[in-house]
Amino acid sequence: MEVKEKLNLETARISWLELERFFAQGIVLNVAESLDLLEAGCAFAKDDTGQVQRWLESGQLGKVTDQQALEWHKLNPELWSVVVRPWILVQDRS
């Protein structure tokens, strides 16, 4: 099974409140709507540091900010997520 197929099967919706403890650990990354969540997950799984760095620099990928976390805490949205250890990649598609 290809990496993308495997990650697709592991992608799920999860509420922000369930993710807050991981946010506190600094391991939750926000994936912009303009970037495919599975594509980002695959880059992490394949250790494609060049691509990940480009997304970080462009702002399409980054740690969830304190301000975003506060907003999500109030709204408790369900986010799409995929785990690529040690990271949890999340995307708000609402």
N, CA, C and O atoms as a CHARMM CRD file, in Angstrom:
* protein
*
  376
    1    1 MET  N      0.84400  -1.18800   0.00000 PROA 1      0.00000
    2    1 MET  CA     0.00000   0.00000   0.00000 PROA 1      0.00000
    3    1 MET  C      0.88700   1.24900   0.00000 PROA 1      0.00000
    4    1 MET  O      1.84700   1.34700   0.76500 PROA 1      0.00000
    5    2 GLU  N      0.54700   2.18900  -0.86700 PROA 2      0.00000
    6    2 GLU  CA     1.30800   3.42300  -0.96400 PROA 2      0.00000
    7    2 GLU  C      1.08600   4.30300   0.27000 PROA 2      0.00000
    8    2 GLU  O      0.08500   4.17100   0.97400 PROA 2      0.00000
    9    3 VAL  N      2.03000   5.19200   0.51000 PROA 3      0.00000
   10    3 VAL  CA     1.95900   6.09200   1.66600 PROA 3      0.00000
   11    3 VAL  C      0.67500   6.91200   1.62500 PROA 3      0.00000
   12    3 VAL  O     -0.01200   7.04000   2.63900 PROA 3      0.00000
   13    4 LYS  N      0.34600   7.46700   0.45900 PROA 4      0.00000
   14    4 LYS  CA    -0.84300   8.31600   0.35400 PROA 4      0.00000
   15    4 LYS  C     -2.11500   7.52100   0.65800 PROA 4      0.00000
   16    4 LYS  O     -3.01100   8.02400   1.33500 PROA 4      0.00000
   17    5 GLU  N     -2.19800   6.29200   0.16500 PROA 5      0.00000
   18    5 GLU  CA    -3.35400   5.43600   0.44700 PROA 5      0.00000
   19    5 GLU  C     -3.46800   5.17000   1.94600 PROA 5      0.00000
   20    5 GLU  O     -4.54900   5.26900   2.52700 PROA 5      0.00000
   21    6 LYS  N     -2.34500   4.83500   2.55700 PROA 6      0.00000
   22    6 LYS  CA    -2.32100   4.54100   3.99400 PROA 6      0.00000
   23    6 LYS  C     -2.77800   5.76000   4.79600 PROA 6      0.00000
   24    6 LYS  O     -3.60800   5.64000   5.69700 PROA 6      0.00000
   25    7 LEU  N     -2.23300   6.93700   4.46400 PROA 7      0.00000
   26    7 LEU  CA    -2.61000   8.15700   5.17900 PROA 7      0.00000
   27    7 LEU  C     -4.07800   8.50500   4.94800 PROA 7      0.00000
   28    7 LEU  O     -4.74700   9.00000   5.85500 PROA 7      0.00000
   29    8 ASN  N     -4.58200   8.25200   3.74100 PROA 8      0.00000
   30    8 ASN  CA    -5.98200   8.52900   3.45600 PROA 8      0.00000
   31    8 ASN  C     -6.89500   7.71100   4.37400 PROA 8      0.00000
   32    8 ASN  O     -7.91700   8.20900   4.84600 PROA 8      0.00000
   33    9 LEU  N     -6.52400   6.47200   4.61900 PROA 9      0.00000
   34    9 LEU  CA    -7.31200   5.61600   5.51200 PROA 9      0.00000
   35    9 LEU  C     -7.23500   6.07900   6.96700 PROA 9      0.00000
   36    9 LEU  O     -8.13000   5.79400   7.76400 PROA 9      0.00000
   37   10 GLU  N     -6.16800   6.78900   7.30500 PROA 10     0.00000
   38   10 GLU  CA    -5.96200   7.24500   8.68500 PROA 10     0.00000
   39   10 GLU  C     -6.43200   8.68000   8.90700 PROA 10     0.00000
   40   10 GLU  O     -6.35500   9.18400  10.02700 PROA 10     0.00000
   41   11 THR  N     -6.91100   9.33800   7.87100 PROA 11     0.00000
   42   11 THR  CA    -7.39300  10.71300   7.97900 PROA 11     0.00000
   43   11 THR  C     -8.78900  10.69700   8.60400 PROA 11     0.00000
   44   11 THR  O     -9.64200   9.88900   8.23800 PROA 11     0.00000
   45   12 ALA  N     -9.00000  11.60600   9.55100 PROA 12     0.00000
   46   12 ALA  CA   -10.29500  11.63800  10.23300 PROA 12     0.00000
   47   12 ALA  C    -10.59500  13.04700  10.72700 PROA 12     0.00000
   48   12 ALA  O     -9.71100  13.90000  10.80400 PROA 12     0.00000
   49   13 ARG  N    -11.85300  13.26700  11.05700 PROA 13     0.00000
   50   13 ARG  CA   -12.26000  14.53300  11.65600 PROA 13     0.00000
   51   13 ARG  C    -12.14900  14.38200  13.17300 PROA 13     0.00000
   52   13 ARG  O    -12.47900  13.34000  13.73900 PROA 13     0.00000
   53   14 ILE  N    -11.67900  15.44500  13.80900 PROA 14     0.00000
   54   14 ILE  CA   -11.52400  15.44200  15.26300 PROA 14     0.00000
   55   14 ILE  C    -11.81000  16.84200  15.78200 PROA 14     0.00000
   56   14 ILE  O    -11.47500  17.83200  15.13200 PROA 14     0.00000
   57   15 SER  N    -12.42200  16.92200  16.93600 PROA 15     0.00000
   58   15 SER  CA   -12.74400  18.23100  17.49600 PROA 15     0.00000
   59   15 SER  C    -11.48100  18.88100  18.05800 PROA 15     0.00000
   60   15 SER  O    -10.55400  18.20300  18.50000 PROA 15     0.00000
   61   16 TRP  N    -11.47300  20.20400  18.02700 PROA 16     0.00000
   62   16 TRP  CA   -10.31700  20.93300  18.54000 PROA 16     0.00000
   63   16 TRP  C    -10.07900  20.61600  20.01000 PROA 16     0.00000
   64   16 TRP  O     -8.93000  20.48400  20.43100 PROA 16     0.00000
   65   17 LEU  N    -11.13600  20.49300  20.79200 PROA 17     0.00000
   66   17 LEU  CA   -10.95600  20.23300  22.22400 PROA 17     0.00000
   67   17 LEU  C    -10.19600  18.92800  22.46500 PROA 17     0.00000
   68   17 LEU  O     -9.47500  18.80400  23.45600 PROA 17     0.00000
   69   18 GLU  N    -10.35200  17.96500  21.57200 PROA 18     0.00000
   70   18 GLU  CA    -9.60300  16.71200  21.69000 PROA 18     0.00000
   71   18 GLU  C     -8.13200  16.89500  21.31000 PROA 18     0.00000
   72   18 GLU  O     -7.28000  16.09200  21.69200 PROA 18     0.00000
   73   19 LEU  N     -7.84800  17.95200  20.56000 PROA 19     0.00000
   74   19 LEU  CA    -6.47600  18.20400  20.10800 PROA 19     0.00000
   75   19 LEU  C     -5.69300  19.14800  21.01000 PROA 19     0.00000
   76   19 LEU  O     -4.47400  19.25900  20.87400 PROA 19     0.00000
   77   20 GLU  N     -6.37200  19.82800  21.92600 PROA 20     0.00000
   78   20 GLU  CA    -5.69900  20.86500  22.71700 PROA 20     0.00000
   79   20 GLU  C     -4.49600  20.35600  23.49900 PROA 20     0.00000
   80   20 GLU  O     -3.49700  21.06500  23.61500 PROA 20     0.00000
   81   21 ARG  N     -4.56900  19.15800  24.03100 PROA 21     0.00000
   82   21 ARG  CA    -3.41300  18.66400  24.80500 PROA 21     0.00000
   83   21 ARG  C     -2.19400  18.45700  23.90300 PROA 21     0.00000
   84   21 ARG  O     -1.05500  18.60500  24.34500 PROA 21     0.00000
   85   22 PHE  N     -2.44500  18.11400  22.63100 PROA 22     0.00000
   86   22 PHE  CA    -1.34000  17.96000  21.68600 PROA 22     0.00000
   87   22 PHE  C     -0.80500  19.32600  21.25700 PROA 22     0.00000
   88   22 PHE  O      0.39400  19.49000  21.02900 PROA 22     0.00000
   89   23 PHE  N     -1.70800  20.30500  21.15000 PROA 23     0.00000
   90   23 PHE  CA    -1.28900  21.67900  20.87600 PROA 23     0.00000
   91   23 PHE  C     -0.34800  22.14500  21.98800 PROA 23     0.00000
   92   23 PHE  O      0.67800  22.76900  21.71600 PROA 23     0.00000
   93   24 ALA  N     -0.69700  21.84100  23.23100 PROA 24     0.00000
   94   24 ALA  CA     0.13000  22.23600  24.37400 PROA 24     0.00000
   95   24 ALA  C      1.52500  21.60800  24.29100 PROA 24     0.00000
   96   24 ALA  O      2.49100  22.16400  24.81400 PROA 24     0.00000
   97   25 GLN  N      1.62600  20.46100  23.64200 PROA 25     0.00000
   98   25 GLN  CA     2.91800  19.79900  23.46100 PROA 25     0.00000
   99   25 GLN  C      3.69200  20.36100  22.26900 PROA 25     0.00000
  100   25 GLN  O      4.85800  20.02600  22.06300 PROA 25     0.00000
  101   26 GLY  N      3.03100  21.22300  21.48200 PROA 26     0.00000
  102   26 GLY  CA     3.69700  21.83900  20.33700 PROA 26     0.00000
  103   26 GLY  C      3.81400  20.95300  19.11600 PROA 26     0.00000
  104   26 GLY  O      4.70400  21.15200  18.29100 PROA 26     0.00000
  105   27 ILE  N      2.91600  19.96200  18.98500 PROA 27     0.00000
  106   27 ILE  CA     3.05100  19.01300  17.87500 PROA 27     0.00000
  107   27 ILE  C      1.91000  19.09400  16.86000 PROA 27     0.00000
  108   27 ILE  O      1.78500  18.22100  16.00100 PROA 27     0.00000
  109   28 VAL  N      1.07800  20.13200  16.95000 PROA 28     0.00000
  110   28 VAL  CA    -0.02600  20.28900  15.99700 PROA 28     0.00000
  111   28 VAL  C      0.35700  21.33500  14.95000 PROA 28     0.00000
  112   28 VAL  O      0.70100  22.47100  15.27700 PROA 28     0.00000
  113   29 LEU  N      0.28700  20.92400  13.68900 PROA 29     0.00000
  114   29 LEU  CA     0.61300  21.81600  12.58400 PROA 29     0.00000
  115   29 LEU  C     -0.64500  22.10700  11.77400 PROA 29     0.00000
  116   29 LEU  O     -1.43400  21.20700  11.48500 PROA 29     0.00000
  117   30 ASN  N     -0.81800  23.35700  11.41900 PROA 30     0.00000
  118   30 ASN  CA    -1.96600  23.79000  10.63000 PROA 30     0.00000
  119   30 ASN  C     -1.59800  23.75500   9.14800 PROA 30     0.00000
  120   30 ASN  O     -0.57500  24.30400   8.73800 PROA 30     0.00000
  121   31 VAL  N     -2.44000  23.10700   8.36000 PROA 31     0.00000
  122   31 VAL  CA    -2.25200  23.01700   6.91700 PROA 31     0.00000
  123   31 VAL  C     -3.28500  23.94400   6.27500 PROA 31     0.00000
  124   31 VAL  O     -4.48500  23.78700   6.49900 PROA 31     0.00000
  125   32 ALA  N     -2.82300  24.90000   5.48600 PROA 32     0.00000
  126   32 ALA  CA    -3.72200  25.85200   4.82500 PROA 32     0.00000
  127   32 ALA  C     -4.67500  25.11700   3.89000 PROA 32     0.00000
  128   32 ALA  O     -4.36100  24.04500   3.37300 PROA 32     0.00000
  129   33 GLU  N     -5.85300  25.71900   3.68400 PROA 33     0.00000
  130   33 GLU  CA    -6.84700  25.12200   2.77700 PROA 33     0.00000
  131   33 GLU  C     -6.31000  24.97300   1.36300 PROA 33     0.00000
  132   33 GLU  O     -6.74800  24.09700   0.61700 PROA 33     0.00000
  133   34 SER  N     -5.36400  25.82200   0.99600 PROA 34     0.00000
  134   34 SER  CA    -4.80200  25.78600  -0.35800 PROA 34     0.00000
  135   34 SER  C     -3.86400  24.59600  -0.57900 PROA 34     0.00000
  136   34 SER  O     -3.44800  24.33300  -1.70700 PROA 34     0.00000
  137   35 LEU  N     -3.53800  23.88800   0.48500 PROA 35     0.00000
  138   35 LEU  CA    -2.62200  22.75100   0.40900 PROA 35     0.00000
  139   35 LEU  C     -3.38900  21.47300   0.72500 PROA 35     0.00000
  140   35 LEU  O     -4.18000  21.43600   1.66700 PROA 35     0.00000
  141   36 ASP  N     -3.15700  20.43800  -0.05100 PROA 36     0.00000
  142   36 ASP  CA    -3.80100  19.15000   0.17300 PROA 36     0.00000
  143   36 ASP  C     -3.23300  18.50300   1.44000 PROA 36     0.00000
  144   36 ASP  O     -2.02200  18.32400   1.57100 PROA 36     0.00000
  145   37 LEU  N     -4.11900  18.16200   2.35900 PROA 37     0.00000
  146   37 LEU  CA    -3.70200  17.57100   3.64100 PROA 37     0.00000
  147   37 LEU  C     -2.90700  16.29000   3.43200 PROA 37     0.00000
  148   37 LEU  O     -1.89000  16.07200   4.09000 PROA 37     0.00000
  149   38 LEU  N     -3.36400  15.45000   2.52600 PROA 38     0.00000
  150   38 LEU  CA    -2.64900  14.19200   2.26800 PROA 38     0.00000
  151   38 LEU  C     -1.28500  14.42900   1.63300 PROA 38     0.00000
  152   38 LEU  O     -0.32300  13.72400   1.93700 PROA 38     0.00000
  153   39 GLU  N     -1.20300  15.41600   0.75500 PROA 39     0.00000
  154   39 GLU  CA     0.08400  15.75000   0.14700 PROA 39     0.00000
  155   39 GLU  C      1.07900  16.18600   1.22300 PROA 39     0.00000
  156   39 GLU  O      2.24500  15.79100   1.20800 PROA 39     0.00000
  157   40 ALA  N      0.59200  17.00900   2.15600 PROA 40     0.00000
  158   40 ALA  CA     1.45600  17.44000   3.26100 PROA 40     0.00000
  159   40 ALA  C      1.87200  16.24400   4.10900 PROA 40     0.00000
  160   40 ALA  O      3.04200  16.10900   4.46700 PROA 40     0.00000
  161   41 GLY  N      0.92000  15.38100   4.43000 PROA 41     0.00000
  162   41 GLY  CA     1.23800  14.19100   5.21300 PROA 41     0.00000
  163   41 GLY  C      2.26800  13.30700   4.53200 PROA 41     0.00000
  164   41 GLY  O      3.17300  12.78400   5.18200 PROA 41     0.00000
  165   42 CYS  N      2.13100  13.14200   3.22900 PROA 42     0.00000
  166   42 CYS  CA     3.08400  12.32500   2.47200 PROA 42     0.00000
  167   42 CYS  C      4.48600  12.91800   2.52500 PROA 42     0.00000
  168   42 CYS  O      5.46800  12.18900   2.66200 PROA 42     0.00000
  169   43 ALA  N      4.57800  14.23600   2.41600 PROA 43     0.00000
  170   43 ALA  CA     5.89400  14.88200   2.47500 PROA 43     0.00000
  171   43 ALA  C      6.56700  14.61100   3.81800 PROA 43     0.00000
  172   43 ALA  O      7.77300  14.37000   3.87900 PROA 43     0.00000
  173   44 PHE  N      5.77400  14.65300   4.90200 PROA 44     0.00000
  174   44 PHE  CA     6.33300  14.34400   6.22200 PROA 44     0.00000
  175   44 PHE  C      6.73800  12.87700   6.30100 PROA 44     0.00000
  176   44 PHE  O      7.82500  12.55000   6.77600 PROA 44     0.00000
  177   45 ALA  N      5.85700  11.99800   5.83200 PROA 45     0.00000
  178   45 ALA  CA     6.12900  10.55800   5.90600 PROA 45     0.00000
  179   45 ALA  C      7.36800  10.17500   5.10600 PROA 45     0.00000
  180   45 ALA  O      8.10800   9.26900   5.49100 PROA 45     0.00000
  181   46 LYS  N      7.59000  10.86700   3.99000 PROA 46     0.00000
  182   46 LYS  CA     8.74600  10.58000   3.13700 PROA 46     0.00000
  183   46 LYS  C      9.96600  11.40700   3.51800 PROA 46     0.00000
  184   46 LYS  O     11.00300  11.33900   2.85700 PROA 46     0.00000
  185   47 ASP  N      9.83700  12.18600   4.58600 PROA 47     0.00000
  186   47 ASP  CA    10.91800  13.03900   5.07800 PROA 47     0.00000
  187   47 ASP  C     11.43300  13.98500   3.99200 PROA 47     0.00000
  188   47 ASP  O     12.63900  14.17500   3.83900 PROA 47     0.00000
  189   48 ASP  N     10.49900  14.57200   3.24100 PROA 48     0.00000
  190   48 ASP  CA    10.83500  15.52200   2.18000 PROA 48     0.00000
  191   48 ASP  C     11.00400  16.90600   2.80000 PROA 48     0.00000
  192   48 ASP  O     10.12400  17.76000   2.69300 PROA 48     0.00000
  193   49 THR  N     12.14100  17.11300   3.44600 PROA 49     0.00000
  194   49 THR  CA    12.36900  18.35500   4.18700 PROA 49     0.00000
  195   49 THR  C     12.37900  19.58300   3.28400 PROA 49     0.00000
  196   49 THR  O     11.99000  20.66800   3.71600 PROA 49     0.00000
  197   50 GLY  N     12.81200  19.42900   2.05300 PROA 50     0.00000
  198   50 GLY  CA    12.82500  20.56300   1.12500 PROA 50     0.00000
  199   50 GLY  C     11.42000  21.08500   0.86400 PROA 50     0.00000
  200   50 GLY  O     11.18000  22.29200   0.91800 PROA 50     0.00000
  201   51 GLN  N     10.49100  20.17500   0.58200 PROA 51     0.00000
  202   51 GLN  CA     9.11200  20.58100   0.32100 PROA 51     0.00000
  203   51 GLN  C      8.46100  21.14800   1.57800 PROA 51     0.00000
  204   51 GLN  O      7.78100  22.17200   1.51900 PROA 51     0.00000
  205   52 VAL  N      8.66700  20.49100   2.70500 PROA 52     0.00000
  206   52 VAL  CA     8.09600  20.97600   3.97000 PROA 52     0.00000
  207   52 VAL  C      8.61600  22.38300   4.26100 PROA 52     0.00000
  208   52 VAL  O      7.85300  23.25400   4.67900 PROA 52     0.00000
  209   53 GLN  N      9.89600  22.60300   4.04400 PROA 53     0.00000
  210   53 GLN  CA    10.48600  23.92600   4.27800 PROA 53     0.00000
  211   53 GLN  C      9.84500  24.98200   3.37900 PROA 53     0.00000
  212   53 GLN  O      9.57100  26.09500   3.82700 PROA 53     0.00000
  213   54 ARG  N      9.60500  24.63800   2.11800 PROA 54     0.00000
  214   54 ARG  CA     8.95700  25.58600   1.19500 PROA 54     0.00000
  215   54 ARG  C      7.55000  25.94100   1.68500 PROA 54     0.00000
  216   54 ARG  O      7.15300  27.10500   1.62600 PROA 54     0.00000
  217   55 TRP  N      6.79900  24.95600   2.16500 PROA 55     0.00000
  218   55 TRP  CA     5.45500  25.22600   2.68700 PROA 55     0.00000
  219   55 TRP  C      5.51800  26.08500   3.94300 PROA 55     0.00000
  220   55 TRP  O      4.68800  26.97500   4.13100 PROA 55     0.00000
  221   56 LEU  N      6.49300  25.82400   4.80000 PROA 56     0.00000
  222   56 LEU  CA     6.66500  26.63500   6.01200 PROA 56     0.00000
  223   56 LEU  C      6.95800  28.08600   5.62900 PROA 56     0.00000
  224   56 LEU  O      6.37500  29.01200   6.19200 PROA 56     0.00000
  225   57 GLU  N      7.85500  28.27300   4.67900 PROA 57     0.00000
  226   57 GLU  CA     8.23800  29.61500   4.24800 PROA 57     0.00000
  227   57 GLU  C      7.08400  30.35500   3.57300 PROA 57     0.00000
  228   57 GLU  O      6.96600  31.57400   3.70400 PROA 57     0.00000
  229   58 SER  N      6.23500  29.62300   2.85400 PROA 58     0.00000
  230   58 SER  CA     5.11500  30.25500   2.14500 PROA 58     0.00000
  231   58 SER  C      3.91600  30.49300   3.06300 PROA 58     0.00000
  232   58 SER  O      2.97300  31.18900   2.68800 PROA 58     0.00000
  233   59 GLY  N      3.95300  29.91400   4.27000 PROA 59     0.00000
  234   59 GLY  CA     2.83900  30.07000   5.20000 PROA 59     0.00000
  235   59 GLY  C      1.71800  29.07000   4.98100 PROA 59     0.00000
  236   59 GLY  O      0.67800  29.15700   5.63400 PROA 59     0.00000
  237   60 GLN  N      1.91000  28.12100   4.07100 PROA 60     0.00000
  238   60 GLN  CA     0.88500  27.10200   3.84100 PROA 60     0.00000
  239   60 GLN  C      0.88400  26.04300   4.94100 PROA 60     0.00000
  240   60 GLN  O     -0.04800  25.24400   5.04100 PROA 60     0.00000
  241   61 LEU  N      1.91100  26.04200   5.75100 PROA 61     0.00000
  242   61 LEU  CA     2.07200  25.06800   6.82000 PROA 61     0.00000
  243   61 LEU  C      2.74700  25.76500   7.98700 PROA 61     0.00000
  244   61 LEU  O      3.65400  26.57300   7.78800 PROA 61     0.00000
  245   62 GLY  N      2.31800  25.46300   9.18600 PROA 62     0.00000
  246   62 GLY  CA     2.96300  26.05000  10.35400 PROA 62     0.00000
  247   62 GLY  C      2.32200  25.57600  11.63400 PROA 62     0.00000
  248   62 GLY  O      1.24500  24.98000  11.62600 PROA 62     0.00000
  249   63 LYS  N      2.99300  25.84500  12.72400 PROA 63     0.00000
  250   63 LYS  CA     2.41900  25.49700  14.02500 PROA 63     0.00000
  251   63 LYS  C      1.15100  26.31000  14.24200 PROA 63     0.00000
  252   63 LYS  O      1.05500  27.46000  13.81600 PROA 63     0.00000
  253   64 VAL  N      0.19500  25.70400  14.90000 PROA 64     0.00000
  254   64 VAL  CA    -1.03500  26.41900  15.24300 PROA 64     0.00000
  255   64 VAL  C     -0.64200  27.54000  16.20100 PROA 64     0.00000
  256   64 VAL  O      0.03700  27.30200  17.20000 PROA 64     0.00000
  257   65 THR  N     -1.07000  28.75500  15.89400 PROA 65     0.00000
  258   65 THR  CA    -0.72900  29.89800  16.73500 PROA 65     0.00000
  259   65 THR  C     -1.61600  29.92100  17.97400 PROA 65     0.00000
  260   65 THR  O     -2.67200  29.28900  18.00800 PROA 65     0.00000
  261   66 ASP  N     -1.17300  30.65700  18.99100 PROA 66     0.00000
  262   66 ASP  CA    -1.98700  30.80700  20.19300 PROA 66     0.00000
  263   66 ASP  C     -3.32700  31.45200  19.85900 PROA 66     0.00000
  264   66 ASP  O     -4.35900  31.05800  20.40200 PROA 66     0.00000
  265   67 GLN  N     -3.31400  32.44100  18.97100 PROA 67     0.00000
  266   67 GLN  CA    -4.55000  33.13000  18.58200 PROA 67     0.00000
  267   67 GLN  C     -5.51600  32.16100  17.88800 PROA 67     0.00000
  268   67 GLN  O     -6.71500  32.17100  18.16700 PROA 67     0.00000
  269   68 GLN  N     -4.98900  31.32700  16.98400 PROA 68     0.00000
  270   68 GLN  CA    -5.83700  30.34100  16.30400 PROA 68     0.00000
  271   68 GLN  C     -6.38900  29.34200  17.30800 PROA 68     0.00000
  272   68 GLN  O     -7.55800  28.96400  17.23200 PROA 68     0.00000
  273   69 ALA  N     -5.56100  28.91600  18.24300 PROA 69     0.00000
  274   69 ALA  CA    -5.99800  27.95800  19.26000 PROA 69     0.00000
  275   69 ALA  C     -7.12100  28.53600  20.11900 PROA 69     0.00000
  276   69 ALA  O     -8.07300  27.83200  20.45500 PROA 69     0.00000
  277   70 LEU  N     -7.01000  29.81600  20.47500 PROA 70     0.00000
  278   70 LEU  CA    -8.06600  30.45900  21.25400 PROA 70     0.00000
  279   70 LEU  C     -9.37600  30.51900  20.47500 PROA 70     0.00000
  280   70 LEU  O    -10.44600  30.25300  21.02300 PROA 70     0.00000
  281   71 GLU  N     -9.28400  30.86700  19.20200 PROA 71     0.00000
  282   71 GLU  CA   -10.48200  30.92700  18.36200 PROA 71     0.00000
  283   71 GLU  C    -11.11900  29.54400  18.25400 PROA 71     0.00000
  284   71 GLU  O    -12.33300  29.39700  18.39000 PROA 71     0.00000
  285   72 TRP  N    -10.28700  28.53300  18.00700 PROA 72     0.00000
  286   72 TRP  CA   -10.80400  27.17100  17.89200 PROA 72     0.00000
  287   72 TRP  C    -11.35300  26.67300  19.22700 PROA 72     0.00000
  288   72 TRP  O    -12.29900  25.88600  19.25300 PROA 72     0.00000
  289   73 HSD  N    -10.76800  27.12400  20.32800 PROA 73     0.00000
  290   73 HSD  CA   -11.28300  26.72600  21.63500 PROA 73     0.00000
  291   73 HSD  C    -12.72100  27.22700  21.82100 PROA 73     0.00000
  292   73 HSD  O    -13.57800  26.51700  22.34800 PROA 73     0.00000
  293   74 LYS  N    -12.96200  28.45500  21.38100 PROA 74     0.00000
  294   74 LYS  CA   -14.31400  29.03000  21.48700 PROA 74     0.00000
  295   74 LYS  C    -15.30400  28.31700  20.57500 PROA 74     0.00000
  296   74 LYS  O    -16.44100  28.05700  20.96700 PROA 74     0.00000
  297   75 LEU  N    -14.87100  28.00300  19.36700 PROA 75     0.00000
  298   75 LEU  CA   -15.77000  27.42600  18.35700 PROA 75     0.00000
  299   75 LEU  C    -15.81000  25.90100  18.36300 PROA 75     0.00000
  300   75 LEU  O    -16.78800  25.30200  17.91700 PROA 75     0.00000
  301   76 ASN  N    -14.75800  25.27600  18.86500 PROA 76     0.00000
  302   76 ASN  CA   -14.57500  23.82500  18.86300 PROA 76     0.00000
  303   76 ASN  C    -14.94500  23.18600  17.52000 PROA 76     0.00000
  304   76 ASN  O    -15.80900  22.31000  17.47200 PROA 76     0.00000
  305   77 PRO  N    -14.30000  23.61600  16.42900 PROA 77     0.00000
  306   77 PRO  CA   -14.61800  23.03100  15.12900 PROA 77     0.00000
  307   77 PRO  C    -14.10100  21.60100  15.01900 PROA 77     0.00000
  308   77 PRO  O    -13.19300  21.19200  15.74300 PROA 77     0.00000
  309   78 GLU  N    -14.69500  20.85900  14.10300 PROA 78     0.00000
  310   78 GLU  CA   -14.13600  19.55900  13.75300 PROA 78     0.00000
  311   78 GLU  C    -13.14700  19.81900  12.62900 PROA 78     0.00000
  312   78 GLU  O    -13.49600  20.41200  11.60800 PROA 78     0.00000
  313   79 LEU  N    -11.92900  19.37800  12.81800 PROA 79     0.00000
  314   79 LEU  CA   -10.85400  19.58900  11.85900 PROA 79     0.00000
  315   79 LEU  C    -10.49500  18.25300  11.20800 PROA 79     0.00000
  316   79 LEU  O    -10.58800  17.19800  11.83600 PROA 79     0.00000
  317   80 TRP  N    -10.09000  18.31500   9.96100 PROA 80     0.00000
  318   80 TRP  CA    -9.54300  17.12300   9.33900 PROA 80     0.00000
  319   80 TRP  C     -8.12800  16.94500   9.88600 PROA 80     0.00000
  320   80 TRP  O     -7.38900  17.91900  10.03100 PROA 80     0.00000
  321   81 SER  N     -7.76100  15.72900  10.18200 PROA 81     0.00000
  322   81 SER  CA    -6.43800  15.49900  10.76100 PROA 81     0.00000
  323   81 SER  C     -5.82700  14.20200  10.24600 PROA 81     0.00000
  324   81 SER  O     -6.52400  13.26500   9.85500 PROA 81     0.00000
  325   82 VAL  N     -4.52300  14.18500  10.26100 PROA 82     0.00000
  326   82 VAL  CA    -3.75800  12.98400   9.96900 PROA 82     0.00000
  327   82 VAL  C     -2.49900  13.03100  10.83200 PROA 82     0.00000
  328   82 VAL  O     -1.88100  14.08300  10.99600 PROA 82     0.00000
  329   83 VAL  N     -2.13800  11.89500  11.36900 PROA 83     0.00000
  330   83 VAL  CA    -0.96500  11.80900  12.24100 PROA 83     0.00000
  331   83 VAL  C      0.21100  11.25000  11.44200 PROA 83     0.00000
  332   83 VAL  O      0.12200  10.18300  10.83600 PROA 83     0.00000
  333   84 VAL  N      1.31000  11.99700  11.45900 PROA 84     0.00000
  334   84 VAL  CA     2.58100  11.52300  10.92100 PROA 84     0.00000
  335   84 VAL  C      3.57700  11.80800  12.03500 PROA 84     0.00000
  336   84 VAL  O      4.14100  12.89800  12.12700 PROA 84     0.00000
  337   85 ARG  N      3.77500  10.81900  12.86500 PROA 85     0.00000
  338   85 ARG  CA     4.54800  11.01300  14.09400 PROA 85     0.00000
  339   85 ARG  C      5.85100  11.73000  13.85300 PROA 85     0.00000
  340   85 ARG  O      6.55900  11.42500  12.89300 PROA 85     0.00000
  341   86 PRO  N      6.18000  12.67900  14.70700 PROA 86     0.00000
  342   86 PRO  CA     5.48900  13.06400  15.94400 PROA 86     0.00000
  343   86 PRO  C      4.40500  14.11400  15.72800 PROA 86     0.00000
  344   86 PRO  O      3.82300  14.60200  16.69600 PROA 86     0.00000
  345   87 TRP  N      4.12600  14.46900  14.48300 PROA 87     0.00000
  346   87 TRP  CA     3.22800  15.57700  14.18400 PROA 87     0.00000
  347   87 TRP  C      1.78700  15.14700  13.98900 PROA 87     0.00000
  348   87 TRP  O      1.50300  14.02100  13.57800 PROA 87     0.00000
  349   88 ILE  N      0.87600  16.07400  14.29600 PROA 88     0.00000
  350   88 ILE  CA    -0.52700  15.93500  13.95100 PROA 88     0.00000
  351   88 ILE  C     -0.82900  17.10800  13.02300 PROA 88     0.00000
  352   88 ILE  O     -0.76400  18.27100  13.42000 PROA 88     0.00000
  353   89 LEU  N     -1.16000  16.77500  11.78300 PROA 89     0.00000
  354   89 LEU  CA    -1.48500  17.80200  10.79900 PROA 89     0.00000
  355   89 LEU  C     -2.99300  18.01700  10.80700 PROA 89     0.00000
  356   89 LEU  O     -3.76000  17.05600  10.74500 PROA 89     0.00000
  357   90 VAL  N     -3.41500  19.26000  10.88200 PROA 90     0.00000
  358   90 VAL  CA    -4.84200  19.56400  10.91600 PROA 90     0.00000
  359   90 VAL  C     -5.17500  20.58300   9.83100 PROA 90     0.00000
  360   90 VAL  O     -4.33800  21.38100   9.40900 PROA 90     0.00000
  361   91 GLN  N     -6.44000  20.52200   9.39900 PROA 91     0.00000
  362   91 GLN  CA    -6.91000  21.45800   8.38500 PROA 91     0.00000
  363   91 GLN  C     -8.37100  21.79300   8.67300 PROA 91     0.00000
  364   91 GLN  O     -9.20600  20.90900   8.86100 PROA 91     0.00000
  365   92 ASP  N     -8.64900  23.07700   8.70100 PROA 92     0.00000
  366   92 ASP  CA   -10.02000  23.55700   8.91800 PROA 92     0.00000
  367   92 ASP  C    -10.64600  23.79300   7.55500 PROA 92     0.00000
  368   92 ASP  O    -10.22800  24.68900   6.82000 PROA 92     0.00000
  369   93 ARG  N    -11.63500  23.00000   7.22100 PROA 93     0.00000
  370   93 ARG  CA   -12.30000  23.12900   5.91700 PROA 93     0.00000
  371   93 ARG  C    -13.71400  23.66900   6.06900 PROA 93     0.00000
  372   93 ARG  O    -14.54400  23.49300   5.17700 PROA 93     0.00000
  373   94 SER  N    -13.99600  24.32500   7.18800 PROA 94     0.00000
  374   94 SER  CA   -15.36300  24.80200   7.41400 PROA 94     0.00000
  375   94 SER  C    -15.69000  26.04800   6.63400 PROA 94     0.00000
  376   94 SER  O    -16.80600  26.55900   6.72700 PROA 94     0.00000
